[in-house]
Every structure is written in C-alpha cells, then in structure tokens.
Amino acid sequence: MALVLITLVGCGSTAPAPPAATQATTSGALGAFPATIPHKYGSTTVTAAPKRVVTVGLLEQDSLLALGIVPVATTEWFGGYPGAIGPWAEDRLGGAPVPQVLKDTGSGPQLEKIAALKPDLILGMYSGLTKEQYDTLSKIAPTVAQPKEYIDYGIPWEELTKKVGVAVGKPAEAEKLVEQVEARFATVQKEHPEFKGATGLMATLYEGYFVFGSQDPRSRLLSSLGFQLPSGLDDAIGDKFGANVSRERLDLLDTGVVVWSVPDEAKGQATLHGDTVYKELGVVKEGREVYLPENTTQSNAVVLLTVLSLPYVLDTLVPRLAAAVDGDTATKTS
C-alpha cells in the first residue's frame, strides 16, 4: 500500500500562525497530561510534554509545526523537501534546525536511527505500522499508531491534527486550528453553491485507471467542498483507499469533475483522450477534467492534505474546480 501511495501523487494563504516553533515544546495546558490516545494496537499514555518527537507517520510533521513544535526527525514520503517539510509549512520552522529525514523503503521504520535520536514520543498515525513494528518502537519511546477506526493511511486530517494535539498536550490549540480550516471550507461552499450535489472523483493513470474511494483523503477533500462521489464507487473498489477499474466501468469517471494526477499534463491528456471509450464520456466532451502534474507544489499539497497544506489547496484548486463545473466548455481548467 505504501508503494502505491508513493506512486499515486500530486504560495497562497496559510492558516493563522500559532506561536513560533521550537524543538522543545512548552508544557501543555493544565490537566493535559497524562494524555491517553487509543489506536489500532491498544492505547498509549504520554505522561509529560515531549521534547524530542519523531514521526514515522507521513503527515504528522505539519500538525506538529502548526502547534509550534518542530520534530527532531520525520519520515519522507515523496517530494524531496528538506526535512520532509512542504513549502506551505517551511515558515513554521522559525530558527529551529530542519528535522532529520528518515526513509521507509518498504521494510518499515529505520529502528536503529530512531533509537539513536533518543525520542520521547513517536507518532505513526498516518501509517501502516504492523503490530511487530509498533511493539519494537514502543520499547524506544511511547508510540502512537494508526487508529483502528480507519484503514491504514486513512486517518482524516481533522482527526490527525486533534490526536497530535492531545499527544503533545495542546488539545485546545489543535481544536482551534481545525476550526479555522473548517471555516475556510464553509466559506468555499457558500461561495460555490454549484459544488453541492455535483459529482466528483480523484483518479490517476496507475496501471490503467486508478480511482480513489471514500476512505482516501483526496476523496474527502472533494466531499468537504460539497461534491458527491459517484454512486457505486466503493462497491467497485472494495474496502480500500482506491483500486483500478476496468474499461467496462469507465462510467464511474463520467462525473461533474474528475481530477487527474498525471506525470505530465499534455501526455496524460493525450493518453486518456486516445482511449476510444473514455474520450466519448461527457466529462471529456464538456471540458470537466482537471489535471495535476505530479511533483508540483499543487499536486503534492493535494496528496499531503494537512492542516497547513489545505489553505494553499483551497486557494489554488477551487478556482479550477469552479471552471470545470461552470457549464462553459470554453473555460480553461489548466
């Protein structure tokens, strides 16, 4: 799953700034500790404000930075950003050192390197940690694994932000950050009533036609803007974040808007429009496609959906979605 997630990838305003980030977090709110966080393998209790946080999950660094905490190490997913910190979040480093970047090439967290960092908290909420990996990490420091309520790599950005807030003793600050971004979504829905009820889908050209289901953060992004996913989507892909669909089920792609993640926009469009079945869909004929070339800031931000990247996504993607569903085939969505 991790390898597929890596393959399936993708400044403006930012969320209101919290206190400047430091690598030694200040003490949490009165009564914040001990803090217990349930997860897939039980629960983890944090007894005091952590000072050295390591993330083995792929998105937690943004939540930490938003709360004024710089992790000592992060786990890189893609993008090649220094410290695995995206451009929408790098100003939150302040004068703190850039985190050390760890790698997970498919065999799991780099345990020896993590132990050498002497962390007092390890966060793996947006991850696919196995029980064995969790048990080993827990011997190094208190470790918070992915929640059991969602598929691996499936925790929503809101829950991730709040759980990170609890773990570091800043639950109220985390709640406020979530509320601020949710207010941005509410504003977009008010400004774009045409999104409500329109169908939308995220897809990519991975071994054919790969579509993302309701448990994927990208699909949740569209839902939060007011779009509806195609009827029968989850039935077609099962209980996964996404799956390939056959050409016989290309009706799933005939939506109000389809957002394509492609290596190159021109080549991706040529490939898709060269398909005799796909090119006849209304979504193509009526110009309702949006292309996100991979390894661009916008594409990466759409995949790395966090409390810090979402304001940038809303600024840059919403106008393109509006152009796609405005009913005018001459409107450009590039």
N, C-alpha and C positions, 0 to 999 in steps of 0.2 A: 504493500500500500504506500509506504514512504517513497519508494522509487517512482510509482505512478504519480504521486502528488508532486514530486520534483519535476517530472516531465510536463505536467499539466499547468504550467504557469502562464502568468501575465507578464517656488512651489505655491500651492494655494494657501487658504486659511488653515489654521490649526486650532485644536481645542484650546480653551483658556488655560494659560500656563499655571501649573502648581509651583510650589517653592522650588528653588534651584536644586538640581540633582547633586547628591553626594554619594560616595561609595559606602559611607557609614550612615545608615538610616537613623533618624531620630526615634525616640521611643514612641510607641503607638498611643492611641487615645486611651484615656483612663478606662480600665476594665477590658482592654482589647486582648490582653494575654492573661492566662493561656488561651490560645485560639486553636480550635479543632476543626479540621477540614476533612469531610468524608470523601472517599474516592473509590475507584474500582477494586482496590485491594484492601479495603478497610477504612481506616482514618488515620490522620497524622495530627499530632498536637505540637504546636510551636509555643514554647514557654516564655520566650523573650524576643524583643525586636532583633531580627537578624542583621548582621553587619557584612556578611560575605555570602551573597546569593549567586548560585549557579543555575542557569536554565538549561535543562535537557529537552524541554518542550520547544517548539519552533516559533512561538509568538509572544511568550511571556515578557520578553525584554521591553516591549512597548508599554505594557501595563506598569511595569516597574518604573520606567522612565517617567511616565505620566504622573506617578506618585512621588517623584523626586528621588528615586533610588536607582543607582547605576549598578548592574550586576558585575561581578568580577569576571564572569565568563558566560558566553552564550553559545547556542548550538546553531550553526549555519544551515539554512535550508537551501537558498539559492540567492542570486543577486550579486554576490561578491562585495557586499557593502562592508566597510571597516567596522569591526566589532559586531557584524550582523545587525547593524542599526541602519534602517532605511532613511533616505533623505528627509522624509516627513517627521523624523524623530531626532535627528542628529543634534539639533539645537538644544535638546534636553540634557545632553551630556554636560553642559556647562564647562567647567575646567577639569572635570574628572577624567582619569585615563580611560581610553577606549577598552571595552571588555576583551578578554582573550576569546578567540573563536575556537570552538570545539567542532569536530566533524563526526557525523554519523553516516557512514558509508553503507549501512545496511546491517551491520553486525551489532548495533546498539551503541550506547554512550561509551565514551572513552574513559573507562573507570579509573585507570591509573592517573591520568591527567586531572580528573575531577578530584580524586583524593589528595593530590599534591596541592591543590588550591585551598585546602582546608575550609570548605564551605560550612556555614552553619544553617543553610537552608538550600534545598534542591527542588526546583519546580519543573514538573513534567506533565502539565495539564493538557497542553495541546501536543499530544504524543501518542505513540503506540507501545508504551513500555510493557514488557512482559512481566509476569509475576517474579521470575528469577531476577530480571534486571532491577525491578523495584526493591526486592529483598537485599540485593547487593548494595544498591545506592543508599538504602536506609541504614546500613552499617557505617556509612561515611558521614551522613547527616540526615536530619529529618527530611523526608522526601514526600512531596505531594504528587500523586499520579493522576492520570486522566479520570474524569468522573465516570461512574457506571451508567449514568442516565443517557449517555450519548455514545455513538460509535467512536472508535479511536480516531483522533484528529477531527473530532466533531463538536467540541465544546463551542458554543456561541461566544462572540466577542464580549457580550454583556456579562455572561457568567464567568468568563476568564478574568475579566477586569475585577469583578467583585471578589472572586476567590483569591486572587493575588492580593487584593486589599486586605482581606481577612488574615492571610498568611503573614503579612508584614506589619500588621497592627494598624492599618489605615482603612478600616471598612467604610467610614463615613465619607472620606475623601474619594474612595473608589465609587461609591454610590453617586456622588455628585458628578464625577466625570462621565459616568454612564448617562445620567440625566441630561447633561449638556449635549451629548451626541444624539441622544434620542430626540431632543428638542429640534436638532437640525433636520432629522428625518421627518418630524411632524411639519416643519416649515416647507420642506420639499413637497410633501404630499399635498399641502394646501396650495402651493404654487403650481402644481402639476396634477390637477384632478383627472387628467386624461390617463394617468398611470393606473388609477384604481379600476380594477376589473380587467385590464388588458393582460394578455398572457405574455410571459417572458421566459427565456431559457438561456442558460450558460452552456457552452459547448466548446469542444476543441477537436482538432484533427489528430487524434492519437489512435493509431492502428484502425483507422476508419473514422466513424462518427462516434465521439465520446460525449455523453451528456451528463450533467451534474444533477443529482437528485435533491430532495428537500432537506436532507441532513447535511448538505455541503454548505459552508459559509457563503459561497458565491450565490447560491440559490436563495439563501436567507437575505442577502443584500437586496435582490430584486423584490422579494416578498415585503421587506421593510419599506420599500418605496411605493408599494401598492399593487405591484404586479402579482398575477396568479401563475403558478406553474401549470404546464399542460396537464389536462386530465389523463390519468393513467400512467404518468411518468414513473412514479415509484413502483407501480406494478410491473413495469417493463424492465426496471433495473434491479429490483430486489432491495434488500436492506443494506445497501452500500452507499457510499458518498457519490458514486457515479458508475457508469458502465457503458460499454459500446452497444449501439443499437444497429440493427440490420437496415438495409436499404428499404426493406418492406415496412419498416416502422419510421420512415422519414416524416410521416405525418406529425410526429412529436415536435419536429423542428419548424412546422408551419405555424408560428406563433406571432403575436403582436410585435415582438422584437426578439432576435436571437443575437447574443453577444459571443463572438468567436475569439478564442485565444489561438493565435497562429504565429509561427516563427516570423513570417513576413506578410504584410497586408496584401500586396499585389499578388504574390504567389499563392497565398491562401485563398484569395478570392478566385483566382484562375482555376485552382484545383476544384473548388466547390462548384463553380459555375460550369465546369466541364462535365459535371455529373448530369446525365440526361434526366434523371428523376428529380434531383434537388433543384436544378435551375428552373423547373416548372412550378415550384411552390410559390404561393402568394407572398411569402416573406422576402423572396428574391425579387419578384416582379415589381413589388411595391416599395422596394428600397428600405426594408426594415431590418437590415443587418448592421451590426456594429462590430468592427474589427479591433482587437487589442494585440498589436505586435508584441511578442514576448521580449523580455529583457529591457523593457522601457519602464520608466517610473510609474506610469499609469497602470500598465499591466501588472507589474509587481505589487502595487498597492491594492489592486482588486483581489489578488490572491492572498496577500498578507493583511487580511482585514483585522484591524485592531482599533482601539480607542483613539490612537494617534493617526493612523492612516485614513480612517473613514472620512474625516472632514475634507481631506485632499481628494478622495474618491468622489465625494458628492459634488465638489466644485468642478471636477473635470469630466466625469462620466454622465452626470444628469443631463447636461445640455445635449449630449449625443443621443441619449435615450429619447429625449423630447423630440429631437429631429427625426428619429426613426418612426415615431408613432403619430406624427402630426398630419398624416394623410396626404402629404405632398411628396410625390416621388422625386421631385427635383431638389429637395432639401438634402444637403450633404451631411453624412454622419461621420465623416473622417475626422 
